[in-house]
Every structure is written in C-alpha cells, then in structure tokens.
C-alpha cells in the first residue's frame, strides 16, 4: 500500500481544506494517508476518518498568534525549511503532496530523491500575491520551488494557463519541463445532502428573494462590491436580502460599510458555519461574485443541492460549464447590479426546475491514475 503525505497550512474552514478532507477520506480506502498541517486545531480535523493520520508542526491555530509572531513564524518556516522538513516530513512516504500555494509548497519543495513530489495549485496565481515588491519576490522564490516538483496539479484550466503566464518555463533539476495536470476538485456529495437536512435556528427569510454566498472575507471575494450593489438595489425598490457565510480579515471593514450604508437589516454577515448547507438549501440563489477565483469549490456544493447559481466571469466558469441553472456575469459592479435586478424581478423564472444528476466519480479515477503512474509516463 502506497504511503501518501498531504500538506496544507491548516484544516480551518475553507474550500481547499474541505476538498482535502473529502479527498483524504476517500483515498484512505486504497492508500495509507497522512496529513501534515503547519497549524493545528482546524475545524475540519474532526471530519477526518480514523484511517487518516494527522500531525501538525505547531499545536495552535494561526489566528492565536499576535501580528509580529505571525510574520516571524512565516519567516522562520521559509529560512529554516530544511530543518522543518527533516524533523516533520522526511520519512518513507512514496508521494508528498503540497496541497496549497505558499508556505506548505515551499516546505514540501525541499529535495528528497526518494519520494515523488506533487504540488496542487488552487488559485489564479497572477492575482493571489498582488503586484508589489513583496509579490515579485514571492514569484521569484516560487519559480525555483515549483521546479522541485515532478508534477503540478491545477484545479482549473484557467489556473494552469495563468500559472504559465507567470512561470513561463518551470523546469526540474534535470532541466526537464515539470508535468502539468488539470483535475477538478473532489467533494463527497452525500455529506452535502446529509448536512443540508440539519435543523438550524437562524433560518433565512422567506418573505423576499434571498441570495447567499459562502466565502472567506478577503478582498478577493469582493464582498464590499456586493454590499454597494445591494444598497443600490434596495434604494431603487428591489426588495431582497443577502447573506454571507464566512469570516476573515475584511470582516471589520465590511461591518463598518454595512453600517454606513444603513443596510444592517437586509445584508447579513453570518460568520463561520461548520455546516453551511441548510442555509444554502434555503436560499433562492447561490452567488459567488469574486474578483477572481481558482475554481470555486462552493459552487460544487450548490450544484449538489441543485441551486440556481450566479457567478462573475472568473475561473469558476469551468465549474458551471455544463450546469443549466447558472448565470455568468461580467466581472464589474454595473453588470452585477443589472443581473441581480433582473433575477429579483423574475424570481427564478429564468431557471430550469429540472433536477440535474451530480456525478464526480471520474475525478477519483483521474486522481488514482495520477498516483499510480510513474513520473516518466505522465504527459505534459
């Protein structure tokens, strides 16, 4: 039985984290799976089955640290990555998989000729770091880092193409091109269906049209833009309510914006929810109106629940390419306003009531093929 080590920053609430838990649980039927997190005590840790081993470098959450210690710890992981690799990783794993961009990819990039290395890319690499000097330094570091991996896996074709724009010629130590694969994210549909049946106390309103998004509160998700659109719609008399599940560094700014625009009664930040599915089931429309996306895992969850989906034109378009109940909006404020206005007026009439069958079994087949193949046989 192959021994596979996955690495991720933590197993807190998030799209990539949810994917890894479902993926590890599924693959543990066939492989010996271990997950290494940099920070412990993530909410999703308890979702792992008993076959999956879990270990952490630090026994606390990232947000438990003060600002200075966060920066110091990140720098220490970068400067002394060989030490951390030898202490926490180096062993008899057949495959080491860095499942998220950033620190874990740099850590897993330490050379070890006795193991195969795979890196997962979940985001639009041209936007995730920004454009300042710090971002350029990270790009320079990561180009060399990705050359330590035999295989790169992208969660969308768009991500792969954007990655190639930035890292035009990533080659390994033998100057061979690093192999690239596109494999869409896996999710266990039964967990979503079962979770959606759970009873909740703070149900969504049924009096008006309701929109829901599930997202980490970062600038990438553009919740501030949604608040402005919401205010304009309310002012123009288009009654609706908007709900956001998630938390993050932008929460204080968003709360202030909601108060300043006087929409506290109609725009709701619900905070973190370990089980967002009952809310998703109740909402009339699911939205993901981000500035940019890697794929948008929550879209898969909305599809499983057969929700009408509205997204901005990002890499997430690949998630709805064969989903009838979806609308892709131009990625600007005016277009979002116009689309939500029309949706409120029609209230589902433009969407099909047909139940679409959800099947992602092919994703596991592709993943298992990837894990079983010899590196030399993988096509670019």
C-alpha positions as CSV (number, residue, x, y, z in Angstrom):
1,X,0.0,0.0,0.0
2,X,1.4,3.4,-1.1
3,X,2.1,5.9,1.7
4,X,1.0,9.4,0.7
5,X,1.6,12.6,2.7
6,X,-0.6,15.7,2.1
7,X,0.5,19.1,3.4
8,X,-1.7,22.1,4.0
9,X,-1.4,25.2,6.2
10,X,-4.3,24.1,8.4
11,X,-7.7,22.4,8.3
12,X,-9.7,25.5,9.2
13,X,-13.0,26.3,7.4
14,X,-12.2,26.8,3.7
15,X,-12.6,25.4,0.2
16,X,-9.3,23.7,-0.3
17,X,-9.4,22.4,3.3
18,X,-12.8,20.9,2.7
19,X,-11.6,19.3,-0.5
20,X,-8.6,17.8,1.2
21,X,-10.7,16.2,3.9
22,X,-13.1,14.6,1.5
23,X,-10.2,13.5,-0.8
24,X,-8.2,12.0,2.1
25,X,-11.1,10.1,3.4
26,X,-11.9,8.7,0.0
27,X,-8.3,7.8,-0.8
28,X,-7.7,6.1,2.6
29,X,-9.8,3.2,1.2
30,X,-6.8,2.4,-1.0
31,X,-3.8,4.2,0.3
32,X,-2.1,5.0,3.7
33,X,-2.9,8.7,4.0
34,X,-1.2,11.2,6.4
35,X,-2.0,14.9,6.5
36,X,0.6,17.4,7.9
37,X,-0.7,20.9,8.8
38,X,1.5,23.8,9.8
39,X,-1.1,24.9,12.4
40,X,-3.4,22.6,14.4
41,X,-6.9,22.8,15.8
42,X,-8.7,23.4,12.5
43,X,-12.5,22.9,12.5
44,X,-12.3,20.2,9.7
45,X,-9.9,18.0,11.6
46,X,-12.8,16.2,13.3
47,X,-14.2,15.3,9.8
48,X,-11.3,13.0,9.0
49,X,-12.0,9.3,9.3
50,X,-10.0,7.0,11.6
51,X,-7.8,5.7,8.8
52,X,-6.3,9.1,8.0
53,X,-3.3,10.1,10.2
54,X,-2.9,13.8,11.2
55,X,0.1,15.6,12.5
56,X,1.0,19.3,12.9
57,X,4.1,21.4,13.3
58,X,2.5,23.8,15.7
59,X,-0.2,22.8,18.2
60,X,-2.2,26.1,17.9
61,X,-4.2,28.0,15.3
62,X,-2.6,30.7,13.1
63,X,-5.0,33.3,14.5
64,X,-3.9,32.5,18.0
65,X,-0.7,34.4,17.4
66,X,-0.1,38.1,17.5
67,X,0.7,40.0,14.3
68,X,4.5,40.1,14.9
69,X,4.7,36.4,15.7
70,X,2.7,35.5,12.6
71,X,5.3,37.3,10.5
72,X,8.2,35.8,12.5
73,X,6.8,32.3,12.2
74,X,6.3,32.6,8.4
75,X,9.9,33.8,8.0
76,X,11.2,31.0,10.2
77,X,9.4,28.4,8.1
78,X,11.0,29.9,4.9
79,X,14.5,30.3,6.2
80,X,14.7,27.0,8.0
81,X,12.6,24.9,5.8
82,X,15.2,22.1,5.5
83,X,15.2,21.8,9.3
84,X,11.4,21.6,9.4
85,X,11.3,19.2,6.5
86,X,13.8,16.8,8.2
87,X,12.0,16.9,11.5
88,X,8.4,16.7,10.4
89,X,8.3,15.2,6.9
90,X,11.3,13.2,5.7
91,X,10.4,9.6,6.0
92,X,9.3,6.7,3.9
93,X,6.4,8.4,2.1
94,X,6.1,7.3,-1.6
95,X,4.4,10.6,-2.5
96,X,4.5,14.0,-0.9
97,X,1.7,16.4,-2.0
98,X,1.7,20.1,-1.2
99,X,-2.0,20.8,-1.4
100,X,-2.0,24.6,-1.2
101,X,0.2,27.5,-2.6
102,X,2.5,29.4,-0.2
103,X,4.4,28.1,2.9
104,X,3.5,24.4,2.6
105,X,4.6,24.3,-1.0
106,X,8.0,25.9,-0.1
107,X,8.4,23.4,2.8
108,X,7.5,20.3,0.7
109,X,9.8,21.6,-2.0
110,X,12.9,20.6,-0.1
111,X,14.7,18.0,-2.2
112,X,14.3,14.3,-1.5
113,X,15.2,12.0,-4.3
114,X,13.5,9.0,-2.5
115,X,10.0,10.4,-2.9
116,X,7.7,11.7,-5.6
117,X,6.5,15.3,-5.2
118,X,3.3,16.8,-6.4
119,X,2.0,20.4,-5.9
120,X,-1.6,21.5,-6.1
121,X,-2.5,25.0,-7.3
122,X,-6.0,26.2,-6.3
123,X,-5.9,29.9,-7.3
124,X,-5.3,32.4,-10.0
125,X,-1.5,32.8,-9.4
126,X,-1.4,36.1,-11.4
127,X,-3.6,37.8,-8.7
128,X,-3.2,35.9,-5.4
129,X,0.0,37.6,-4.4
130,X,-0.7,41.1,-5.7
131,X,1.8,43.2,-7.7
132,X,4.0,44.9,-5.1
133,X,7.7,44.2,-4.5
134,X,6.9,41.6,-1.9
135,X,4.8,39.8,-4.5
136,X,7.6,39.8,-7.1
137,X,10.0,38.3,-4.5
138,X,7.5,35.5,-3.8
139,X,7.2,34.8,-7.6
140,X,11.0,34.6,-7.9
141,X,11.2,32.2,-4.9
142,X,8.3,30.1,-6.1
143,X,9.5,29.6,-9.6
144,X,12.5,27.8,-8.2
145,X,10.3,26.0,-5.7
146,X,7.9,24.6,-8.3
147,X,11.0,23.2,-10.1
148,X,11.4,20.8,-7.2
149,X,8.2,19.1,-8.1
150,X,7.7,16.4,-10.7
151,X,4.0,17.2,-11.2
152,X,1.8,20.2,-10.8
153,X,-2.0,19.8,-10.5
154,X,-4.3,22.6,-11.3
155,X,-8.0,22.8,-10.3
156,X,-9.0,24.5,-13.5
157,X,-7.6,25.1,-17.0
158,X,-7.7,28.8,-16.3
159,X,-5.4,28.4,-13.3
160,X,-3.0,26.3,-15.4
161,X,-2.9,29.0,-18.2
162,X,-2.5,31.9,-15.7
163,X,0.3,30.0,-13.9
164,X,2.1,29.5,-17.2
165,X,1.9,33.3,-17.8
166,X,3.9,34.0,-14.6
167,X,6.1,30.9,-14.6
168,X,6.8,30.5,-18.3
169,X,9.4,27.9,-18.1
170,X,9.4,25.9,-14.9
171,X,11.9,23.0,-15.1
172,X,13.2,20.4,-12.7
173,X,16.8,19.8,-11.5
174,X,17.5,17.9,-14.8
175,X,16.1,20.8,-16.8
176,X,13.1,18.8,-17.8
177,X,9.7,20.6,-18.0
178,X,7.6,20.0,-14.9
179,X,4.5,17.9,-15.8
180,X,1.1,19.7,-15.6
181,X,-2.3,18.2,-14.9
182,X,-5.8,19.7,-14.6
183,X,-8.0,17.8,-12.1
184,X,-11.2,19.3,-10.8
185,X,-11.8,19.3,-7.0
186,X,-13.4,16.3,-5.5
187,X,-16.2,16.5,-2.9
188,X,-18.4,13.9,-1.3
189,X,-21.9,14.7,-2.4
190,X,-23.6,12.6,0.4
191,X,-22.0,14.8,3.1
192,X,-23.6,17.9,1.5
193,X,-27.0,16.3,1.1
194,X,-27.0,15.0,4.6
195,X,-25.7,18.3,6.0
196,X,-28.5,20.2,4.3
197,X,-31.1,18.3,6.3
198,X,-29.7,19.5,9.6
199,X,-32.1,21.8,11.5
200,X,-30.9,25.4,12.3
201,X,-32.3,28.1,14.5
202,X,-31.5,31.2,12.4
203,X,-33.3,30.4,9.2
204,X,-33.3,32.7,6.1
205,X,-36.3,34.8,5.4
206,X,-38.9,33.6,3.0
207,X,-40.6,37.0,2.6
208,X,-38.4,38.2,-0.2
209,X,-35.8,36.9,-2.7
210,X,-32.7,35.7,-0.9
211,X,-29.1,35.4,-2.1
212,X,-26.4,33.5,-0.3
213,X,-22.6,33.4,-0.7
214,X,-20.1,31.3,1.2
215,X,-16.7,32.8,1.2
216,X,-13.7,33.8,3.2
217,X,-13.9,37.5,3.9
218,X,-10.9,38.7,1.9
219,X,-10.5,41.3,-0.8
220,X,-10.5,38.6,-3.4
221,X,-14.2,37.7,-2.7
222,X,-15.2,41.4,-3.3
223,X,-18.0,41.4,-0.6
224,X,-17.6,45.2,-0.4
225,X,-18.7,45.3,-4.1
226,X,-21.8,43.2,-3.3
227,X,-22.7,45.5,-0.4
228,X,-22.7,48.5,-2.7
229,X,-24.8,46.7,-5.3
230,X,-27.2,45.6,-2.6
231,X,-27.6,49.1,-1.3
232,X,-28.3,50.4,-4.8
233,X,-31.0,47.7,-5.4
234,X,-32.6,48.4,-2.1
235,X,-32.7,52.2,-2.8
236,X,-34.3,51.5,-6.2
237,X,-37.0,49.5,-4.5
238,X,-35.9,45.9,-5.4
239,X,-36.5,44.1,-2.2
240,X,-34.2,41.2,-1.3
241,X,-31.9,40.1,1.4
242,X,-28.2,39.0,1.0
243,X,-26.5,36.5,3.4
244,X,-22.8,35.8,3.6
245,X,-21.3,32.8,5.5
246,X,-17.6,33.1,6.3
247,X,-15.1,35.0,8.3
248,X,-11.7,36.7,7.6
249,X,-9.5,39.8,7.7
250,X,-12.1,42.0,6.0
251,X,-14.9,41.4,8.4
252,X,-14.4,44.7,10.4
253,X,-14.3,46.8,7.2
254,X,-17.4,45.1,5.9
255,X,-19.3,45.6,9.1
256,X,-18.4,49.3,9.0
257,X,-19.5,49.5,5.4
258,X,-22.9,47.8,6.1
259,X,-23.5,50.3,9.0
260,X,-22.5,53.3,6.9
261,X,-24.8,52.3,4.1
262,X,-27.6,51.6,6.6
263,X,-28.3,48.1,5.3
264,X,-28.0,46.2,8.6
265,X,-31.5,44.7,8.3
266,X,-31.0,43.3,4.8
267,X,-27.3,42.4,4.4
268,X,-26.3,39.8,6.9
269,X,-22.8,38.6,7.8
270,X,-23.5,35.2,9.4
271,X,-19.9,34.4,10.3
272,X,-18.3,31.0,10.2
273,X,-20.6,28.0,9.9
274,X,-19.2,24.4,10.0
275,X,-22.3,23.3,8.2
276,X,-23.4,26.0,5.6
277,X,-25.6,23.5,3.7
278,X,-29.0,24.2,5.4
279,X,-28.6,27.9,4.6
280,X,-27.6,27.0,1.0
281,X,-30.7,24.8,0.7
282,X,-33.0,27.6,2.0
283,X,-31.6,30.4,-0.2
284,X,-33.3,31.0,-3.5
285,X,-30.0,31.8,-5.3
286,X,-26.4,31.0,-4.6
287,X,-23.8,33.6,-5.6
288,X,-20.0,33.7,-6.0
289,X,-19.3,37.2,-7.2
290,X,-15.5,37.3,-6.6
291,X,-12.8,39.4,-8.3
292,X,-11.0,36.2,-9.1
293,X,-11.3,32.5,-8.3
294,X,-9.3,29.3,-8.6
295,X,-12.4,27.2,-9.2
296,X,-14.9,27.9,-6.5
297,X,-15.5,24.7,-4.6
298,X,-18.7,26.0,-3.0
299,X,-20.2,26.0,-6.5
300,X,-19.9,22.2,-6.5
301,X,-21.8,22.2,-3.2
302,X,-24.5,24.4,-4.6
303,X,-24.8,22.2,-7.7
304,X,-25.3,19.1,-5.5
305,X,-28.2,20.9,-3.9
306,X,-29.5,21.9,-7.4
307,X,-29.4,25.7,-6.6
308,X,-29.6,28.4,-9.2
309,X,-26.1,29.8,-9.4
310,X,-24.9,33.3,-10.3
311,X,-21.1,33.9,-10.7
312,X,-18.8,36.5,-12.0
313,X,-16.6,35.6,-15.0
314,X,-13.6,34.1,-13.4
315,X,-12.0,30.6,-13.5
316,X,-15.2,29.5,-11.7
317,X,-16.9,29.5,-15.1
318,X,-15.4,26.0,-15.6
319,X,-17.5,24.8,-12.6
320,X,-20.8,25.7,-14.3
321,X,-19.9,24.9,-17.9
322,X,-22.4,22.0,-18.0
323,X,-24.8,23.2,-15.4
324,X,-28.0,24.5,-16.8
325,X,-29.1,26.5,-13.7
326,X,-26.3,29.1,-13.8
327,X,-25.6,32.6,-15.0
328,X,-22.1,34.0,-15.6
329,X,-22.0,37.8,-15.2
330,X,-19.3,40.2,-16.4
331,X,-16.9,41.0,-13.6
332,X,-17.8,44.5,-12.8
333,X,-20.2,46.3,-10.5
334,X,-22.7,47.6,-13.1
335,X,-23.1,44.1,-14.6
336,X,-23.7,42.5,-11.2
337,X,-26.3,45.2,-10.4
338,X,-28.1,44.6,-13.7
339,X,-28.2,40.8,-13.3
340,X,-29.4,40.8,-9.7
341,X,-32.0,43.3,-10.6
342,X,-33.3,41.1,-13.4
343,X,-33.2,38.0,-11.2
344,X,-35.2,39.7,-8.4
345,X,-37.8,40.8,-11.0
346,X,-38.1,37.3,-12.5
347,X,-37.6,35.4,-9.2
348,X,-36.4,32.1,-10.6
349,X,-38.5,32.1,-13.7
350,X,-35.4,32.2,-16.0
351,X,-34.0,29.0,-14.3
352,X,-34.9,25.4,-15.0
353,X,-36.7,23.3,-12.4
354,X,-35.1,20.1,-13.7
355,X,-33.0,18.2,-11.2
356,X,-29.5,17.7,-12.5
357,X,-27.7,14.5,-11.6
358,X,-24.4,15.1,-9.8
359,X,-21.5,12.7,-10.6
360,X,-17.8,13.3,-9.8
361,X,-16.6,9.7,-9.8
362,X,-14.3,10.4,-12.8
363,X,-12.3,12.8,-10.6
364,X,-11.3,10.0,-8.2
365,X,-10.4,7.8,-11.2
366,X,-8.1,10.5,-12.5
367,X,-6.6,11.0,-9.1
368,X,-5.8,7.4,-8.6
369,X,-4.3,7.2,-12.1
370,X,-2.1,10.1,-11.2
371,X,-0.9,8.4,-8.0
372,X,-0.2,5.1,-9.7
373,X,1.7,6.4,-12.7
374,X,5.4,6.6,-12.9
375,X,6.6,10.1,-13.4
376,X,8.3,9.5,-16.7
377,X,5.0,8.3,-18.3
378,X,3.0,11.4,-17.4
379,X,2.0,13.6,-20.4
380,X,2.5,17.4,-20.1
